[in-house]
Amino acid sequence: MIILIQSSDRVGLVSLISGILARERLNIISLREFVDTSENHFFMRIQTENDADAGALETAIRSVLPPESYVAVNPRPEKKIVVMVTKEHHCLADILVRNQFRTLGATVQCVIGNHPDLENICERFGVPFYHVSHDGTDKASFESAIRALVVQHAPDYIVLAKFMRILSPAFVADFPRRIINIHHSFLPAFAGAQPYRQAFERGVKLIGATSHFVTNELDEGPIIAQQVIPVNHTFTAGGMMRAGQEIETSVLAKALGLVFSDRVFVYGNKTVVFE
């Protein structure tokens, strides 16, 4: 059983919550908690060995917390996702392999691409692919077609696996804190387009990738995971891009694993991640 709690902090919360679990005879096998002292905000993730009535347990925990607190008992153990892509295959291929061998922690409901390039690989893995072109149509109509497909498949999350289009505030608002992106830069450095070209021209010695939740501010949403790798003067912009694709795949996989196992709390424009 997984229990997630987010609330304002006060003395004795851990004791009160642990007491409720003890009365339910729930054996705690993992308990992670954090207090943001600057905001007086409390975060907790608990995993128990055995189960209890989820509704009754949630009610009992809420009774000792402030009314505005967030409590989730036994979130859906396996998430459903829709993946959105353009032409680059590396992140999608990794997701499809993990999905095939049941190591993703989620089930891919479908893939939506604004180009048809990746339809073949989806067919090989038996995952539905929908081509929704942005050519010859306005942004509102383009996103309306995508939205209809997403709603049809009712995912927990939308994963932008190198989907190279900027989503409108209206689209993002329909799926708050549910759209996960991989950006080919160690944000906040080199946000926006062509970050490898930007990094090459700046002469950096490290390049990286960032997975984050999508908000209305381009590439500025709450960060889930980041990694970097060293580069040197021998790297061209193309060489940086090829090296970066490996780390993009790794960072997105790590971020998805954390989110799908309910280890990420979003607070303001930051995250608390219990790895």
Contacts in CASP RR format, 6 or more apart in sequence:
PFRMAT RR
TARGET T0000
AUTHOR 0000-0000-0000
METHOD contacts of the structure
MODEL  1
MIILIQSSDRVGLVSLISGILARERLNIISLREFVDTSENHFFMRIQTEN
DADAGALETAIRSVLPPESYVAVNPRPEKKIVVMVTKEHHCLADILVRNQ
FRTLGATVQCVIGNHPDLENICERFGVPFYHVSHDGTDKASFESAIRALV
VQHAPDYIVLAKFMRILSPAFVADFPRRIINIHHSFLPAFAGAQPYRQAF
ERGVKLIGATSHFVTNELDEGPIIAQQVIPVNHTFTAGGMMRAGQEIETS
VLAKALGLVFSDRVFVYGNKTVVFE
1 26 0 8 1.000
1 47 0 8 1.000
1 48 0 8 1.000
1 50 0 8 1.000
1 51 0 8 1.000
1 52 0 8 1.000
1 54 0 8 1.000
1 73 0 8 1.000
1 74 0 8 1.000
2 45 0 8 1.000
2 46 0 8 1.000
2 47 0 8 1.000
2 72 0 8 1.000
2 73 0 8 1.000
2 74 0 8 1.000
2 75 0 8 1.000
2 77 0 8 1.000
2 262 0 8 1.000
3 21 0 8 1.000
3 44 0 8 1.000
3 45 0 8 1.000
3 46 0 8 1.000
3 47 0 8 1.000
3 48 0 8 1.000
3 57 0 8 1.000
3 61 0 8 1.000
3 71 0 8 1.000
3 72 0 8 1.000
3 73 0 8 1.000
3 74 0 8 1.000
4 44 0 8 1.000
4 45 0 8 1.000
4 46 0 8 1.000
4 70 0 8 1.000
4 71 0 8 1.000
4 72 0 8 1.000
4 73 0 8 1.000
4 75 0 8 1.000
4 262 0 8 1.000
4 265 0 8 1.000
5 17 0 8 1.000
5 42 0 8 1.000
5 43 0 8 1.000
5 44 0 8 1.000
5 45 0 8 1.000
5 46 0 8 1.000
5 61 0 8 1.000
5 65 0 8 1.000
5 69 0 8 1.000
5 70 0 8 1.000
5 71 0 8 1.000
6 41 0 8 1.000
6 42 0 8 1.000
6 43 0 8 1.000
6 44 0 8 1.000
6 69 0 8 1.000
6 70 0 8 1.000
6 265 0 8 1.000
6 267 0 8 1.000
7 13 0 8 1.000
7 41 0 8 1.000
7 42 0 8 1.000
7 65 0 8 1.000
7 66 0 8 1.000
7 68 0 8 1.000
7 69 0 8 1.000
7 70 0 8 1.000
8 40 0 8 1.000
8 41 0 8 1.000
8 42 0 8 1.000
8 66 0 8 1.000
8 68 0 8 1.000
8 69 0 8 1.000
9 35 0 8 1.000
9 37 0 8 1.000
9 40 0 8 1.000
9 41 0 8 1.000
9 42 0 8 1.000
10 42 0 8 1.000
13 42 0 8 1.000
13 44 0 8 1.000
13 64 0 8 1.000
13 65 0 8 1.000
14 33 0 8 1.000
14 44 0 8 1.000
16 64 0 8 1.000
17 44 0 8 1.000
17 46 0 8 1.000
17 61 0 8 1.000
17 64 0 8 1.000
18 28 0 8 1.000
18 31 0 8 1.000
20 57 0 8 1.000
20 60 0 8 1.000
20 61 0 8 1.000
20 64 0 8 1.000
21 28 0 8 1.000
21 46 0 8 1.000
21 48 0 8 1.000
24 52 0 8 1.000
24 57 0 8 1.000
24 60 0 8 1.000
25 50 0 8 1.000
25 52 0 8 1.000
26 48 0 8 1.000
26 49 0 8 1.000
26 50 0 8 1.000
26 51 0 8 1.000
26 52 0 8 1.000
26 57 0 8 1.000
27 48 0 8 1.000
27 49 0 8 1.000
27 50 0 8 1.000
28 46 0 8 1.000
28 47 0 8 1.000
28 48 0 8 1.000
28 49 0 8 1.000
29 47 0 8 1.000
29 48 0 8 1.000
29 49 0 8 1.000
30 45 0 8 1.000
30 46 0 8 1.000
30 47 0 8 1.000
31 44 0 8 1.000
31 45 0 8 1.000
31 46 0 8 1.000
31 47 0 8 1.000
32 44 0 8 1.000
32 45 0 8 1.000
32 46 0 8 1.000
32 274 0 8 1.000
33 42 0 8 1.000
33 43 0 8 1.000
33 44 0 8 1.000
33 45 0 8 1.000
34 42 0 8 1.000
34 43 0 8 1.000
34 44 0 8 1.000
34 272 0 8 1.000
34 274 0 8 1.000
35 41 0 8 1.000
35 42 0 8 1.000
35 43 0 8 1.000
36 43 0 8 1.000
36 267 0 8 1.000
36 272 0 8 1.000
39 267 0 8 1.000
41 267 0 8 1.000
43 265 0 8 1.000
43 267 0 8 1.000
43 272 0 8 1.000
43 274 0 8 1.000
45 262 0 8 1.000
45 263 0 8 1.000
45 265 0 8 1.000
45 274 0 8 1.000
51 74 0 8 1.000
54 73 0 8 1.000
54 74 0 8 1.000
55 73 0 8 1.000
57 73 0 8 1.000
58 71 0 8 1.000
58 72 0 8 1.000
58 73 0 8 1.000
61 71 0 8 1.000
61 73 0 8 1.000
62 69 0 8 1.000
62 71 0 8 1.000
65 71 0 8 1.000
72 262 0 8 1.000
75 262 0 8 1.000
76 156 0 8 1.000
78 105 0 8 1.000
78 106 0 8 1.000
78 107 0 8 1.000
78 260 0 8 1.000
79 105 0 8 1.000
79 106 0 8 1.000
79 107 0 8 1.000
79 155 0 8 1.000
79 156 0 8 1.000
79 157 0 8 1.000
79 259 0 8 1.000
79 260 0 8 1.000
80 106 0 8 1.000
80 107 0 8 1.000
80 109 0 8 1.000
80 153 0 8 1.000
80 154 0 8 1.000
80 155 0 8 1.000
80 156 0 8 1.000
80 157 0 8 1.000
81 106 0 8 1.000
81 107 0 8 1.000
81 108 0 8 1.000
81 109 0 8 1.000
81 155 0 8 1.000
81 156 0 8 1.000
81 157 0 8 1.000
81 158 0 8 1.000
81 159 0 8 1.000
82 108 0 8 1.000
82 109 0 8 1.000
82 110 0 8 1.000
82 111 0 8 1.000
82 112 0 8 1.000
82 149 0 8 1.000
82 150 0 8 1.000
82 153 0 8 1.000
82 155 0 8 1.000
82 157 0 8 1.000
82 158 0 8 1.000
82 159 0 8 1.000
83 92 0 8 1.000
83 95 0 8 1.000
83 108 0 8 1.000
83 110 0 8 1.000
83 111 0 8 1.000
83 112 0 8 1.000
83 158 0 8 1.000
83 159 0 8 1.000
83 161 0 8 1.000
84 111 0 8 1.000
84 112 0 8 1.000
84 113 0 8 1.000
84 146 0 8 1.000
84 158 0 8 1.000
84 159 0 8 1.000
84 160 0 8 1.000
84 161 0 8 1.000
84 163 0 8 1.000
85 91 0 8 1.000
85 92 0 8 1.000
85 111 0 8 1.000
85 112 0 8 1.000
85 113 0 8 1.000
85 118 0 8 1.000
85 161 0 8 1.000
85 162 0 8 1.000
85 163 0 8 1.000
86 113 0 8 1.000
86 114 0 8 1.000
86 115 0 8 1.000
86 117 0 8 1.000
86 162 0 8 1.000
86 163 0 8 1.000
86 164 0 8 1.000
86 165 0 8 1.000
87 115 0 8 1.000
87 117 0 8 1.000
87 118 0 8 1.000
87 162 0 8 1.000
87 164 0 8 1.000
88 162 0 8 1.000
88 164 0 8 1.000
88 245 0 8 1.000
89 117 0 8 1.000
89 118 0 8 1.000
89 121 0 8 1.000
90 162 0 8 1.000
90 245 0 8 1.000
90 246 0 8 1.000
90 248 0 8 1.000
90 249 0 8 1.000
91 161 0 8 1.000
91 162 0 8 1.000
91 182 0 8 1.000
91 248 0 8 1.000
91 249 0 8 1.000
91 252 0 8 1.000
92 111 0 8 1.000
92 118 0 8 1.000
92 121 0 8 1.000
92 122 0 8 1.000
92 161 0 8 1.000
92 162 0 8 1.000
93 121 0 8 1.000
94 249 0 8 1.000
94 252 0 8 1.000
94 253 0 8 1.000
95 104 0 8 1.000
95 108 0 8 1.000
95 159 0 8 1.000
95 161 0 8 1.000
95 252 0 8 1.000
95 253 0 8 1.000
95 256 0 8 1.000
96 108 0 8 1.000
96 121 0 8 1.000
96 122 0 8 1.000
96 125 0 8 1.000
96 127 0 8 1.000
97 125 0 8 1.000
98 104 0 8 1.000
98 105 0 8 1.000
98 253 0 8 1.000
99 106 0 8 1.000
99 107 0 8 1.000
99 108 0 8 1.000
99 125 0 8 1.000
99 127 0 8 1.000
100 125 0 8 1.000
104 256 0 8 1.000
104 257 0 8 1.000
104 260 0 8 1.000
105 256 0 8 1.000
105 257 0 8 1.000
105 260 0 8 1.000
105 261 0 8 1.000
106 156 0 8 1.000
106 157 0 8 1.000
106 256 0 8 1.000
106 260 0 8 1.000
108 127 0 8 1.000
109 128 0 8 1.000
109 153 0 8 1.000
109 154 0 8 1.000
109 155 0 8 1.000
110 127 0 8 1.000
110 128 0 8 1.000
110 129 0 8 1.000
110 130 0 8 1.000
110 149 0 8 1.000
110 153 0 8 1.000
111 118 0 8 1.000
111 122 0 8 1.000
111 127 0 8 1.000
111 128 0 8 1.000
111 129 0 8 1.000
111 130 0 8 1.000
112 129 0 8 1.000
112 130 0 8 1.000
112 132 0 8 1.000
112 146 0 8 1.000
112 149 0 8 1.000
112 150 0 8 1.000
113 129 0 8 1.000
113 130 0 8 1.000
113 131 0 8 1.000
113 132 0 8 1.000
113 163 0 8 1.000
114 131 0 8 1.000
114 132 0 8 1.000
114 133 0 8 1.000
114 134 0 8 1.000
114 142 0 8 1.000
114 163 0 8 1.000
114 165 0 8 1.000
115 131 0 8 1.000
115 133 0 8 1.000
116 131 0 8 1.000
118 129 0 8 1.000
119 129 0 8 1.000
119 131 0 8 1.000
122 128 0 8 1.000
122 129 0 8 1.000
123 129 0 8 1.000
130 149 0 8 1.000
132 142 0 8 1.000
132 145 0 8 1.000
132 146 0 8 1.000
132 149 0 8 1.000
133 142 0 8 1.000
134 142 0 8 1.000
134 165 0 8 1.000
139 168 0 8 1.000
140 168 0 8 1.000
143 167 0 8 1.000
143 168 0 8 1.000
143 170 0 8 1.000
143 171 0 8 1.000
146 171 0 8 1.000
147 171 0 8 1.000
147 174 0 8 1.000
150 158 0 8 1.000
150 175 0 8 1.000
155 178 0 8 1.000
156 178 0 8 1.000
157 178 0 8 1.000
157 179 0 8 1.000
157 180 0 8 1.000
157 259 0 8 1.000
157 260 0 8 1.000
158 175 0 8 1.000
158 178 0 8 1.000
158 179 0 8 1.000
158 180 0 8 1.000
159 180 0 8 1.000
159 252 0 8 1.000
159 256 0 8 1.000
160 179 0 8 1.000
160 180 0 8 1.000
160 181 0 8 1.000
160 182 0 8 1.000
160 214 0 8 1.000
161 182 0 8 1.000
161 252 0 8 1.000
162 182 0 8 1.000
162 248 0 8 1.000
163 181 0 8 1.000
166 218 0 8 1.000
167 179 0 8 1.000
167 214 0 8 1.000
169 216 0 8 1.000
172 179 0 8 1.000
172 214 0 8 1.000
172 215 0 8 1.000
172 216 0 8 1.000
177 213 0 8 1.000
177 222 0 8 1.000
177 266 0 8 1.000
178 213 0 8 1.000
179 213 0 8 1.000
179 214 0 8 1.000
180 211 0 8 1.000
180 212 0 8 1.000
180 213 0 8 1.000
180 214 0 8 1.000
180 224 0 8 1.000
180 252 0 8 1.000
180 255 0 8 1.000
180 256 0 8 1.000
180 259 0 8 1.000
181 211 0 8 1.000
181 212 0 8 1.000
181 213 0 8 1.000
181 214 0 8 1.000
181 219 0 8 1.000
182 209 0 8 1.000
182 210 0 8 1.000
182 211 0 8 1.000
182 248 0 8 1.000
182 251 0 8 1.000
182 252 0 8 1.000
182 255 0 8 1.000
183 191 0 8 1.000
183 192 0 8 1.000
183 195 0 8 1.000
183 209 0 8 1.000
183 210 0 8 1.000
183 211 0 8 1.000
183 212 0 8 1.000
183 219 0 8 1.000
184 195 0 8 1.000
184 196 0 8 1.000
184 208 0 8 1.000
184 209 0 8 1.000
184 241 0 8 1.000
184 244 0 8 1.000
184 245 0 8 1.000
184 248 0 8 1.000
185 191 0 8 1.000
185 192 0 8 1.000
185 195 0 8 1.000
185 196 0 8 1.000
185 198 0 8 1.000
185 199 0 8 1.000
185 207 0 8 1.000
185 208 0 8 1.000
185 209 0 8 1.000
185 210 0 8 1.000
185 219 0 8 1.000
186 206 0 8 1.000
186 207 0 8 1.000
186 208 0 8 1.000
186 209 0 8 1.000
186 210 0 8 1.000
186 226 0 8 1.000
186 228 0 8 1.000
187 210 0 8 1.000
187 212 0 8 1.000
187 219 0 8 1.000
187 220 0 8 1.000
187 223 0 8 1.000
187 226 0 8 1.000
188 219 0 8 1.000
188 220 0 8 1.000
189 195 0 8 1.000
189 199 0 8 1.000
189 204 0 8 1.000
190 198 0 8 1.000
190 199 0 8 1.000
190 202 0 8 1.000
191 218 0 8 1.000
191 219 0 8 1.000
191 220 0 8 1.000
192 218 0 8 1.000
192 219 0 8 1.000
196 207 0 8 1.000
196 237 0 8 1.000
196 238 0 8 1.000
196 239 0 8 1.000
196 240 0 8 1.000
196 241 0 8 1.000
196 244 0 8 1.000
197 237 0 8 1.000
199 207 0 8 1.000
199 231 0 8 1.000
199 237 0 8 1.000
199 240 0 8 1.000
200 235 0 8 1.000
200 236 0 8 1.000
200 237 0 8 1.000
200 238 0 8 1.000
200 240 0 8 1.000
201 237 0 8 1.000
203 233 0 8 1.000
204 231 0 8 1.000
205 230 0 8 1.000
205 231 0 8 1.000
205 232 0 8 1.000
206 228 0 8 1.000
206 229 0 8 1.000
206 230 0 8 1.000
206 231 0 8 1.000
207 228 0 8 1.000
207 229 0 8 1.000
207 231 0 8 1.000
207 240 0 8 1.000
207 243 0 8 1.000
207 244 0 8 1.000
207 247 0 8 1.000
208 226 0 8 1.000
208 227 0 8 1.000
208 228 0 8 1.000
208 229 0 8 1.000
208 244 0 8 1.000
208 247 0 8 1.000
208 251 0 8 1.000
209 226 0 8 1.000
209 227 0 8 1.000
209 244 0 8 1.000
209 247 0 8 1.000
209 248 0 8 1.000
209 250 0 8 1.000
209 251 0 8 1.000
209 252 0 8 1.000
210 219 0 8 1.000
210 223 0 8 1.000
210 225 0 8 1.000
210 226 0 8 1.000
210 251 0 8 1.000
211 223 0 8 1.000
211 224 0 8 1.000
211 225 0 8 1.000
211 226 0 8 1.000
211 251 0 8 1.000
211 252 0 8 1.000
211 254 0 8 1.000
211 255 0 8 1.000
211 256 0 8 1.000
212 219 0 8 1.000
212 220 0 8 1.000
212 221 0 8 1.000
212 222 0 8 1.000
212 223 0 8 1.000
212 224 0 8 1.000
213 221 0 8 1.000
213 222 0 8 1.000
213 224 0 8 1.000
213 266 0 8 1.000
213 271 0 8 1.000
214 221 0 8 1.000
215 221 0 8 1.000
215 222 0 8 1.000
215 269 0 8 1.000
220 269 0 8 1.000
221 269 0 8 1.000
222 266 0 8 1.000
222 268 0 8 1.000
222 269 0 8 1.000
222 270 0 8 1.000
222 271 0 8 1.000
223 270 0 8 1.000
223 271 0 8 1.000
224 255 0 8 1.000
224 258 0 8 1.000
224 259 0 8 1.000
224 264 0 8 1.000
224 271 0 8 1.000
224 273 0 8 1.000
225 251 0 8 1.000
225 254 0 8 1.000
225 255 0 8 1.000
225 258 0 8 1.000
225 273 0 8 1.000
226 251 0 8 1.000
227 247 0 8 1.000
227 250 0 8 1.000
227 251 0 8 1.000
227 254 0 8 1.000
228 247 0 8 1.000
229 243 0 8 1.000
229 244 0 8 1.000
229 246 0 8 1.000
229 247 0 8 1.000
231 240 0 8 1.000
231 243 0 8 1.000
235 243 0 8 1.000
257 263 0 8 1.000
258 264 0 8 1.000
258 273 0 8 1.000
258 275 0 8 1.000
263 273 0 8 1.000
263 274 0 8 1.000
263 275 0 8 1.000
264 271 0 8 1.000
264 272 0 8 1.000
264 273 0 8 1.000
264 274 0 8 1.000
265 271 0 8 1.000
265 272 0 8 1.000
265 273 0 8 1.000
265 274 0 8 1.000
END
